[in-house]
Amino acid sequence: MEHGEAVIYEPPDIPADPQYPFFSQTVSLYKCLLPQDTSEPVTGAEYQHLAPLVDKYVPQLRGVLLKYDKVTLGPAPGRRGAASNDNEPTTLITRGEGYHSFAWITADVELFMPRRGYWMEGDIILHAESQIGVVCYGKYNASIEAARLPPPWKWLSEVSDEAKNLEKTTSSSTAAEIDNDDAVEQVDCTGFWVDDRGARVQGKVRFRIRNVFAGASQGINYLSLEGTMLDEAHEQKLLAMEAEKAEELRQERDRLAISVPSGEKREAGTEDVE
C-alpha cells in the first residue's frame, strides 16, 4: 500500500454493491393543525409537523428524517383531493365542537432507517481496549466491540514498548496528514489498535449493523448503533458462543437459587442466641 493512500477497513465478505439504510418514500401523517394555521394550512402543517423533525429520529417513520419535499394536505392519506399550497382548496377534519382541525400531511421524504444486516461507513474517532468508536456520515455514533473487530487486529497499551516505538516511527510521517481541515480527531484512551500490517488503525471503516438503539424519551430523540466487522461465518459462530455462554450463566443462577432455600437466609453479622 502506497504511503498516503486512504485506508478503508472492511469485512472480507462485503458485497460489491453494499446496501446502506437510506430510503426514499412517500408518507402520510395524520396531524392536528393549530387554529392560527387554518389561514395557511399547508405552510402551517409543514412548519409545525415536518420542519422540526429534520435530522431527528422519528418513531412513527422508524428512521431519521433527512429531508422532505412535495408537501400536501388533505382529508385522506395520499394526494387525491389534497392541497399542495395555501391557495388550493382542501377539506380539514374537525371533532365535535373542538377548535382544532385535523388532516393528512403527505410528503416525499428521504429517511435513514438503520436495520440489522445493512451496511454503514464511518470514521474512527475512539480507540479503547473494549471497542472502537465510529461516527458515520458526520452524524451517527456507532461502536464495534473488540470481539467483532478483524481478527488480525491487535490492541497495544500506550505504555508498551511496541506502542512507543510505533508512535516514534509514525509521528513524523503522519504530521502532515493530521494537519488538514478534513481530518477526524481521534480520542485515545489507554492505547490503540493496529492492523495486520502493524500500522495504527485510523481512517474509515465499513461494517454491518448488528444492533440499533433508537427512540424518543421525554422529548429527546436518540440513535446509536452497534456493528460488526466479522464476516458472516465468524459472526454466526460468535453469536452461537455468546448464546451458549448466556445459557450457562442462566443455569448457574437457577442452580444457586435452588441451593439456598429462602427459609435458611440469614442477615449478615447475626448470630443465634440461646
C-alpha positions, 0 to 999 in steps of 0.5 A: 500500500502506497504511503498516503493512500486512504485506508478503508477497513472492511469485512472480507465478505462485503458485497460489491454493491453494499446496501446502506439504510437510506430510503426514499418514500412517500408518507402520510401523517395524520396531524392536528393543525393549530387554529392560527394555521387554518389561514395557511394550512399547508405552510402551517402543517409543514412548519409545525409537523415536518420542519422540526423533525429534520435530522431527528429520529422519528418513531412513527417513520422508524428512521431519521428524517433527512429531508422532505419535499412535495408537501400536501394536505388533505382529508385522506392519506395520499394526494387525491383531493389534497392541497399542495399550497395555501391557495388550493382548496382542501377539506380539514377534519374537525371533532365535535365542537373542538377548535382544532382541525385535523388532516393528512400531511403527505410528503416525499421524504428521504429517511435513514432507517438503520436495520440489522444486516445493512451496511454503514461507513464511518470514521474512527474517532475512539480507540479503547481496549473494549471497542472502537468508536465510529461516527458515520456520515458526520452524524451517527455514533456507532461502536464495534466491540473488540470481539467483532473487530478483524481478527488480525487486529491487535490492541497495544497499551500506550505504555508498551514498548511496541506502542512507543516505538510505533508512535516514534516511527509514525509521528513524523510521517503522519504530521502532515496528514493530521494537519488538514481541515478534513481530518477526524480527531481521534480520542485515545484512551489507554492505547490503540489498535493496529492492523495486520500490517502493524500500522495504527488503525485510523481512517474509515471503516465499513461494517454491518449493523448488528444492533440499533438503539433508537427512540424518543424519551421525554422529548429527546430523540436518540440513535446509536448503533452497534456493528460488526466487522466479522464476516458472516461465518465468524459472526454466526459462530460468535453469536452461537458462543455468546448464546451458549455462554448466556445459557450457562450463566442462566443455569448457574443462577437457577442452580444457586437459587435452588441451593439456598432455600429462602427459609435458611437466609440469614442477615449478615453479622447475626448470630443465634442466641440461646 
